[in-house]
Amino acid sequence: MQVRELFVSALRSLLSNKRRSILTMIGISSVITILSLGDGARLAMLKNLQANTNGQQTTEITFTPNSEGKVAGFNDSDLSDIKSNENVVKAVTQSDNQVFLSINGIINGKAIDPTVLLVNSANRESVINGRGVSKQDIVIGNPVALISHSLAKKGYQKDRNAINAAIDVSGVSYTIVGIIDNNATSGYQNYDVVLPRAVFETSNNTVSANTLKLTFSKGTNVSKATNAIVNNLNKKGFQHTAGSYEFIDTAALLKGISAVIKGITYFIVAVASISLFIAGIGVMNMMYISVSERTQEIGIRMAVGASQTQILWQFLIEAILLTISGGMIGYLFGLGIAMGISSFLPFKASVSLSTFLLAFGTSTIVGLIFGILPAKTASNKNLIDILR
């Protein structure tokens, strides 16, 4: 039997029994769906957290003073030195939009040491009672404040008692207009009090930002570059003797998160592969049934001169075509499912070359492993026994 005839015969057999292809398709599509969604989630996370739309990456350097009080972690000399770095696109203190300070204060006669967030614009983040800082408060320089639930409880027992009461921060009295959640966070920093920056700096003009935001050019090793800047600041920065400069290595953090997501994805794929293995057993069983049902066909081919090797290859090619065609359909079907699901998620499914190769590689291996035994059985049939 010629090679072309082997393929034609195998293809006709597949078309006459489509259910066998469906078994393989289900296993492949489940694996592809999981891999596509997993890769999509991982890539979206890295893109959103590590770089902006231009591929530029950002980090933050924070100055922590050795003692409590006003913080002035960076000056113009520090910024000029940092901006001279060819990899740094932008270097600005967080005081351009917000600033965190550790300040002494008093609430209803009780000393406190809160972390203060200064804001340039209206803010009602994490407000659980009362109101937030309004745009009008910012415009007219209204001395208002938002305080955490724990501070309100410490000074006035209950949130409602604290509303419209006073809090003293760095010698200035502010009217409490809202209560914020104890776990209020902006960026990496938790805070206890929110104040209008303009009002605060009017009475505290020596205070400057203690957080520096850096933007690096595309392709820069952010961890290495930021670490070099931090080391330099700790040696000769404006306040290197009064505190320490440090940063959170988000690149290393993201690498760890990515590894975890990959591990979880491949674990789920391993579980899904069990279904593929079961589908392979189903293919083998159906091939055995096909061999028993086509005993007469095998006998006729042997009678007209077909060798055992030709019979073996006929059924083996049929098994391989079965799994490859099922894998192709399953790949497209799984991709469609993944794209459909991702339309309801904040990221898009991603199909890499490795995912594509996995689909067809796995389907081919399934065809070889689970098709060779039935093919061997078919080729070993005895013509005399068949004629009987």
N, C-alpha and C positions, 0 to 999 in steps of 0.2 A: 504493500500500500504506500503511495507517495505521501510526502509530508503535507502537501496541499490537501489531499484527500483526508488525511488524519484530522486536520484543523476543521475542514468542512463537516466531517462526520461528528466531531465533538461539538461544534457550534449548533448543529441541528438537534443534537441530544439536549443541549441546554435550553434551546427555545421550546422544546416540547415539555420541559419541566422547570418552570420559572421559580417554583417555591424554594429550590435549593439555593438559588442566588440570593433570595431574600434573607436567608439565615446569615450568610456572610455579610450582606449589606448592613444588617442591624448592628453587628459587632463593630464593623469599621466606622459606621456613622457615629456611634456612641463615643468611640475613641477620638475621632476628629472633632466632634462638638466640644468635648472637655478640653482638649489641647488648644483649640482656637480661642475659647473663652478664657482659659488660663493665661495664654500668651498675651491676649488683648488686655486683660486686667493688669498684668505685670508691666507691660509697655506703657499703658496709660498712667500708672502710678509713677513710674520713673520719669516720664515726660512732665507730668504736672508738678512733681515735688522737686525735681532736680534742675530743671531748666525752664526759661521762659519761651515765648513763641519764636524768638530769634536764636534759640539754642544757647543763650547766655545763662550762666549759673550764678546763684547768689548764696552768700553765707553771712552770718552775723557774728561779730566779736563783741563780747560783753565785758565791761569793767566792773569788778567787785571790790569795793573798798575794804580795808582792814578794820575800819571803825565805822560806827553809825554816823549819819549826818548827811550833809550835802555832797553830791557826787559831781565831779567834773573829770570824767575819764579821758576825754580827748580834747585836744586843742588844734588850732590851725596848722601848727607845725607837724603834728601827727598825720593830719589829712593830706598835707602836701607831700610828705614823704611816701605815704601809701599810694597816692595817685601817680607818683613817678614810676611805679611798677608797670611795665608794659602790658601785663596780663589783666590789670585792673581797668575796667571800663568806667566804673562809677564808684565813688566812696562817699557816703553821706551818713551823718548821724541821724538816729531815729527822731531827733527833735524836730526834723522837717515835717513829721506828721504825728509822732507820739513819742513819749519818753517815760521810762520807768525810773523811779527814785525811791530810795529808802530814807524816810523822813520821820523825825520825832513829832508826836502830836498829842493832843488831849481830847478826850471825849467824855463830857459830863464829869469832869474832874479826875478822870482816870488816864494815866499815861499809856500811850500806845506807840507802836513802832511799825506802821503799815508800809506796804509797798504801794506807791502812788503811780497811777497812770495819768499823764497829762495829755489832753486831746485838743486838737485844733478845730474840730468840727463837731457837729451834733453827734451824740453817742447815747445809745440805749441798749447796748449789748449786755446780755445776762441780767437785765433788770427784772426783778421778781415782785417788786412792790413800789408804788409811787411812779415817778416819771424819770426819763433820762435827761441828759444835758441837751438842751434845745439849741437851735440855731440862734435864737434871740439871745440866749445866755452868752453865747460866744461873741456876738456882735457888740452887745452893750457891756461886756465884761462883768457879768453877774457872778458874784462869789457863791456858787452853788457846788454841791458835792454829792457823789454817789458813794455809799459805803457798803461793805459786805454785811451779810446777815449776822455773822459772828460778832463784828464790831458793834452793830446795832443792839444785839443782845447784851454785850458787855457794858455798853453805856446807858441803854434805856430799856433793858429787859425784853421789849417787844419791838417788832419792826414799825408798827403804827405809831409808837411813842417817839421813835427817832425821826420820823418825817417832820420836816419844818423845824427840827431842833438844830443845834449847832455842833460843829466839830472844828477843833483848832489844829491847823497843820502848819508847822514851821512859823508859829507866831501870828498866823492870819486866821480869822474866823470865817467859816463857810456854812451856808445853810444846807442841810441835808434834804434833798428833794426825791431821792430814790434809794432803794435797797437792791444790791446785786447779789448774785449767787456766790457762795463761798469759793467755788472753783472757777471763778471767772478767769479766763486766759486770753492773752493776745500774743500770737506768735508762740514763743517758748516760755513766756513769762506770766506767772500768776500775779494778780494785783488785788488790793483790798479797798482802795479808794480811787475815785475818778474825779479829776479837777480840770477846769478850763486852763489850758496852758498859759494864755495871755495874762489871766488874773494872777496865777501863781508866780510867773516870772517878773511881774511888776514889782513884787515885794521880795523876790529872790533872784536878782539879776546876775548873781555869780554862779547860778546852777546851770550846768550844761548836760547834754545827753550822756548816758553811760552805755549806750548801745550803738555800734557802728555797723551799717549795712554795706556789704561789698558786692559788686557785680563784676563777674569775670567774663572774659571773651570766650567764645565757643572753642571747645577742645582743650581748655586749660585743666590741668590736674588740680581741682579746687582744694582737695584735702591738703596736698603738699604746699600749694601757694599760700593758703590761709594760715597753715601752721607756721610757715616762715615769717609771716607778718606778725603773728601772735608772739613768737619768740623774740622778734625785734622790739615789739612794744614792751615786753616784760624786761628787756635789757635797758632800753633808753626811751621809753614812752613818757608822755607828759606826767603820768601819775604812777610810774613803775615802782616807786618806793612806798606809795600809799595804798597799794592794792595789787590785784592781779588781773591780767587779761586772759580770756579763754574763749573758746568757741565750741559749738556742738558739731561734730563731724557728720553732717547729714549724708555725705557720699557713702561713708562706711555703714551708716545706719540703713540707707536705702539698699546697699548691697546685701546686707543681712536680711532685710525684708524680702528682697527679690529672691534670695536663696530659699527662704521659707515658703514663699508662694510656689516656686518651682517644685519644691519637695512635696507640697500638698497636691499640686497638680499631677505630678507623676505617680503619687500614691493612688489618687483616684483613677488615673489611667490604668494602673496595675489592676485595680479592682474591675474596671471596665473590660480589661483584657481577658478576664475570666469568662465573660460572656462571649468573647471572640473564640476562646478555646472551646467553650461548649458548642458554639456554632460550628467549629471545625469538626467536632465529634459528630454533630448532626450531618455535616457534609459527608463524612466518612460512612455513616450509616446509610445515607441515601445512595451513595456510590455502591455500597454492597447490595442494596436493593436493586439498583439499576443493573448491576452485573447479573444478579439472579433472574431478573425479568428479561434480560437480553441474551440468555443462554443460547437460544436458537440463532440469534444474529451472530454470536461468537462462533458457533459451530459452522455456519455457512461460510464465514470469512476464512476459517481454518480449512474448510473443504476446498475452497478455491485457491488455496496456497498461502494464506496469511500466516506468518510465523508468530511464535510466542512474543518475540520482541515487538513486533508491530501491534499486537493486541495490547501489550503492556503500555506502549506509547499512546495508543488510542485513548485508553481510559485515563492515563496520567495527564495527557494534554487536556482532556475534558475536565479533569479536576482543577487544573491550573487556570484554564479559561473561566471556569465557574467562579473561582475565588477572585481572580483579577477583575472580571466584569462586575462581580458583587462588590469588590473593593472600590472600583471606579464610581459605581452608582452610590455606594455608601459614602464615599468621599464628598461627592457633590451634595448628597442629601444632608450629611453632617454639617457641611459648610453652610448650607441654606438654613438649617436649624440654628446654628451658632449666630449667623447674621440676624436672623429673626429675633432671637433672644436678646442680642446686644442692642437692638433698636429700642429696647425698654430699659437699658442700663446706661450708666454715664460713660461708657467706653465702647469701642468697636472691637469685634472679634478680629484676631490676627492669625493669618495662616502663613507659616514660614516654610522654607524649603524642606527642613527636617520633618515637618508635619506631613508634607506631601509625600516624601520618601517613605515615611513610616507607614502610610496607608497602603501603598503599593508593595512595599517590602513585606509587610505583615501578611497581606493577602496572598502573595506569591509563596511565602513560607508555609502558610496554612494549606495552600493547594498541594505543595510537595509532600508535606508531612502526612496530611490526612487523605491524600489521594493515592499514595504509592501502595498502600496495603490492598485496597480494593482492586487497583490495577494489576497488582501481582497475582491476586486471586483469579482475575479474569484470564490472565495469560497462562496460568497453570492448569486451566481446564483441559481435560482429555477429550479429544474428538470422539473416541469410541463411546465414552460415557455420555456425551452430549447426544449422539445419534440414538442411544438406547432410550 
